[in-house]
């Protein structure tokens, strides 16, 4: 029936746009796995970083407990550039961030930070040392603020590794000077903030230690479109205005690839595709599986 056909066309895609037929999660995983048959060479990974990597992952095998999630995984991103990881659920995207920051068990491989001749092996460092010594900050997924604390107190918590509380307060004032929206709400409890303001607070709290590398886990999750745009504008300023290196996981594949200099498609703990963000955005297979059309 014509009416029935019309109704079918309203089916939603992976995370953006609409498609004629619903693609199940199982189909996405199966078809995405086909992309990984040839894999991505180490030479391709290096060339995307212009052979000038600042954050490097070499042949990493990592997971949780006895379960290995990442299999001989490689990553390179230059200083001041951004990389976005996309892929089906369970592909190991967040495990990459967890491994960099010290939340996983490393079976083999290594993770380094710094340019050629100045690499710091951070593979076995604690999360605290990765933040304090290597300048790596992790911006967690939504709902990581302390709702019973004020905005100001939340920011102070971002400086928990500083030697003196006064240093954290001074750093918080620099954040307030940069983001007037937060400054206006400094004495408000975090629980009354809008979704976009909470995300801004989460990002800002990570900036208190003045990190060089930002690991950003699902920046758009749970946000209205207008706040998504705001968050990506903030990240764009941190990269291009302050020179931060950003490694991101983003389920909104379109938004993530539009933002990032480099994109990786992960499937079953391995890199199935890699390329400039705009190149992957234009790839028909990536579009069909992850962009909803």
C-alpha positions in Angstrom: 0.0 0.0 0.0 1.2 3.5 -0.8 0.6 4.6 2.8 2.6 1.8 4.2 5.5 2.5 1.8 5.5 6.1 2.9 5.8 5.0 6.5 8.8 2.8 5.8 10.7 5.8 4.4 10.8 7.4 7.8 13.1 4.8 9.2 16.2 6.4 10.8 19.8 5.6 10.0 22.9 4.9 12.2 23.1 8.4 13.7 22.4 10.9 11.0 19.8 11.3 8.2 17.3 8.8 7.0 17.4 5.6 4.9 14.8 3.6 3.0 15.5 0.4 5.0 16.6 0.1 8.6 20.1 -1.3 8.9 20.3 -3.5 12.1 23.2 -3.3 14.4 24.1 -6.8 13.4 24.1 -5.8 9.7 26.3 -2.8 10.4 28.8 -4.9 12.3 28.9 -7.6 9.6 29.2 -5.2 6.7 31.7 -3.0 8.5 33.8 -6.1 9.1 34.1 -6.6 5.4 35.9 -3.3 5.2 38.6 -4.6 7.5 39.8 -7.4 5.3 42.8 -5.6 3.9 43.4 -3.5 7.0 45.4 -0.3 7.1 49.2 -0.3 6.7 51.6 1.2 9.2 52.8 3.4 6.3 49.3 4.8 5.8 49.0 5.5 9.5 52.3 7.4 9.4 51.5 9.3 6.2 48.2 10.6 7.7 50.3 12.1 10.5 52.8 13.5 8.0 55.4 11.3 9.5 55.5 13.7 12.5 53.5 12.0 15.2 53.0 13.5 18.7 50.8 10.7 20.1 51.8 7.3 19.0 50.3 3.8 19.6 52.4 0.9 18.4 51.0 -2.6 18.0 48.8 -2.3 21.0 47.0 -5.3 22.4 44.8 -4.2 25.3 41.5 -5.0 27.0 39.9 -5.7 30.4 40.8 -8.6 32.6 41.7 -11.5 30.3 39.7 -10.1 27.4 41.6 -8.6 24.6 39.7 -5.8 22.8 42.4 -4.1 20.7 44.5 -6.3 18.4 47.9 -4.9 17.2 46.3 -1.4 17.1 48.3 1.5 15.7 47.6 5.2 15.9 49.5 8.4 15.0 48.4 12.0 15.4 50.6 15.1 15.1 50.7 17.9 17.7 47.9 20.3 17.4 45.8 18.1 15.2 42.6 16.1 15.8 41.7 12.4 15.2 38.2 11.0 15.4 37.4 7.3 16.0 34.2 6.0 14.6 32.7 2.5 14.1 30.0 0.2 15.2 29.2 -0.5 18.9 31.7 -2.7 20.5 34.5 -1.9 18.0 36.9 -0.8 20.7 36.7 3.0 20.2 36.5 4.0 23.9 39.0 1.2 24.7 41.6 3.2 22.7 41.0 6.3 24.9 41.0 4.1 28.1 44.3 2.5 27.0 46.0 5.9 26.5 44.8 7.1 29.9 45.6 3.9 31.8 42.1 2.4 32.3 42.9 -1.0 30.6 45.2 -3.9 30.8 48.0 -3.7 28.3 49.1 -7.1 27.0 51.6 -5.8 24.5 52.7 -2.7 22.5 53.4 0.8 23.7 52.1 4.3 23.8 54.3 7.3 23.5 53.9 11.1 23.7 56.3 13.7 22.1 58.0 14.4 18.9 60.9 12.4 17.3 63.8 12.1 19.7 61.7 13.4 22.6 59.3 10.5 23.1 58.0 9.7 26.6 56.8 6.2 27.0 53.5 6.5 28.9 52.3 2.9 28.5 52.7 1.9 32.1 52.2 5.3 33.8 49.3 5.8 36.1 46.4 8.0 35.0 47.6 10.7 37.5 51.1 10.6 36.1 49.8 10.7 32.5 47.9 13.9 33.4 50.7 15.5 35.5 53.8 14.4 33.6 52.6 13.9 30.1 49.7 16.4 29.9 47.0 13.9 28.9 43.5 14.8 30.1 40.4 12.6 29.7 37.0 14.3 29.2 34.5 11.6 30.2 31.2 11.0 28.7 28.1 12.9 30.0 27.2 13.0 33.7 30.7 13.3 35.1 30.2 16.6 37.0 29.6 16.6 40.7 25.9 17.8 40.9 26.0 18.8 44.6 29.0 21.1 44.1 29.0 24.5 42.6 30.4 25.2 39.2 33.4 26.8 40.9 34.0 23.8 43.2 33.8 21.5 40.2 36.5 23.5 38.5 38.7 23.4 41.6 38.4 19.6 41.5 40.1 19.7 38.1 43.3 20.8 39.8 43.4 18.0 42.3 46.9 17.1 41.3 48.3 20.6 41.9 50.6 21.1 44.8 48.5 23.8 46.5 44.7 24.6 46.4 45.5 28.2 45.5 47.0 27.0 42.2 43.7 25.3 41.3 41.8 28.4 42.1 44.1 30.5 40.0 43.7 28.1 37.1 39.9 28.1 37.5 39.9 31.9 37.2 41.6 31.6 33.9 38.8 29.3 32.7 36.2 31.7 34.0 37.9 34.5 32.1 37.7 32.4 28.9 34.1 31.1 29.3 31.8 33.9 30.6 28.9 31.5 30.5 30.4 29.5 33.3 31.6 32.6 35.2 28.0 33.8 35.4 27.1 30.5 37.1 30.1 30.0 39.3 28.0 29.8 42.5 25.2 27.7 41.0 25.0 24.0 41.8 26.1 21.9 38.8 22.8 20.1 39.0 20.8 23.1 37.7 23.0 23.6 34.6 21.6 22.8 31.1 23.0 19.9 29.2 25.3 22.1 27.2 26.5 24.0 30.2 27.3 20.7 32.0 29.3 19.6 28.9 31.2 22.9 28.9 31.9 22.4 32.6 33.3 18.9 32.0 35.6 20.2 29.2 36.6 23.2 31.3 37.4 21.1 34.4 39.9 19.1 32.2 41.6 22.4 31.2 42.5 23.4 34.7 45.7 21.3 34.6 46.5 22.9 31.2 46.9 19.6 29.3 48.5 19.3 25.9 46.4 16.3 24.8 42.6 15.9 25.2 40.9 12.5 25.1 37.3 13.3 24.4 34.7 10.6 24.8 31.4 11.2 23.0 31.2 15.0 23.2 27.8 15.2 21.6 26.1 12.5 23.7 22.7 13.5 25.1 22.9 17.1 23.8 20.4 19.1 21.7 21.7 20.1 18.3 22.4 23.7 19.3 24.5 22.5 22.2 26.4 20.1 20.0 27.4 22.9 17.7 28.6 24.9 20.8 30.7 22.0 22.1 32.4 21.5 18.7 33.1 25.2 18.5 34.8 25.0 21.8 36.9 22.0 20.8 37.8 23.8 17.5 39.0 26.8 19.5 41.1 24.5 21.8 42.7 22.9 18.8 43.3 25.8 16.5 43.4 28.6 19.1 45.4 26.9 21.8 47.2 24.1 19.9 45.7 21.2 21.8 46.0 17.7 20.3 42.6 16.0 20.4 41.7 12.3 20.1 38.0 11.8 20.0 35.4 9.0 20.0 32.1 10.2 18.5 29.0 8.2 17.6 27.7 11.2 15.6 30.1 10.1 12.8 29.2 13.0 10.5 29.9 15.7 13.1 33.1 13.9 14.2 34.5 13.6 10.7 33.6 17.1 9.8 35.6 18.3 12.8 38.6 16.0 12.7 41.8 16.2 10.6 42.1 12.4 10.6 39.5 9.7 10.9 39.8 6.0 11.7 37.0 3.4 11.3 37.4 0.7 13.9 35.9 -2.8 13.6 36.4 -5.5 16.1 39.4 -3.8 17.7 41.3 -3.2 14.4 41.5 -0.2 12.0 39.4 -1.0 9.0 39.8 2.4 7.2 41.8 5.5 7.8 42.0 8.8 6.0 41.5 12.6 6.3 38.2 13.3 8.0 36.7 14.9 4.9 37.8 12.0 2.7 36.0 9.4 5.0 33.0 11.7 5.1 32.7 11.5 1.4 33.3 7.7 1.2 30.1 5.9 0.1 30.6 2.9 2.3 31.2 5.0 5.4 28.2 7.1 4.5 26.0 4.0 4.0 27.0 2.4 7.3 27.6 5.3 9.6 26.1 8.5 8.2 22.6 7.2 7.4 22.7 7.4 3.6 
